[in-house]
Amino acid sequence: MPYVNIRITREGATAEQKAALIQGATQLLVDVLGKNPQTTVVVIDEVDTDNWGIGGESITERREQGK
């Protein structure tokens, strides 16, 4: 049973966009590895930008600085 974990920042991804991610990740495993879509698990974790850092700064700080 394949398990895919997608992490994105919590910035308003719509239900439709998340559904497309789930469908697309599932289909990729079907196409590339021949996995059964009925047993493929996809989980989307949304992380607050205060809790996601790059280069020693949170995404919130980077966005405020225009990076």
N, C-alpha and C positions, 0 to 999 in steps of 0.2 A: 504494500500500500504506500504509494508515494505521498510525501508530505511537503508542501511548499509553504514557506512563511515569507510574506511580503511585508516590509516595513516602510511606511510612508509618514511624512510629517502630517499632523492634524491641521489641515488648512482648507477644509471644505471639499474634499473629494465627494462627489455625489454617489448616491446608491447605484446609479447607472454606470458610473465609471468603475466602481468597485466590482460590480457584476461583470463588466468587460474584462477586468483583471483576472477574476476567478476563471471565467470561461477561457480566456487566452492562455493562462498558465496551464490549465487542464489540457487544452488542445495541443499545446507545445509538447507536453509529456506523451500524449497519444502519438503525435506525428514523429517525434524524434526517438522515443524509446519504446513505442508500442504499448504503453501502459493503458490499463483499463480505466476509463474516466469515472466509472461507478465506484472505484475504490481510491480515487485520487482526492486528497484533502488539501484545500488551499485556505490559509488563514491570513487575514490582513490585520496587522497591528498598526494603529495610528498613534504616533508619538508626539506629544506637545513639543513645540519648537524650543522651549526652555530646556527640554530633556535630551536634545540632540545636538551634539557638538562636532565641529570640524576645526582643526587647527587651533585648538585651545579656546574657541569661542562657541557660544550657543548659536543655533540658527537664528533665534530671535535677535541677538546682538548683531549678527552678520547682516540680517535683513535691514535692521535699523541703520546700519552704516552703508547700505547700498551694495553690499558684496554679493 
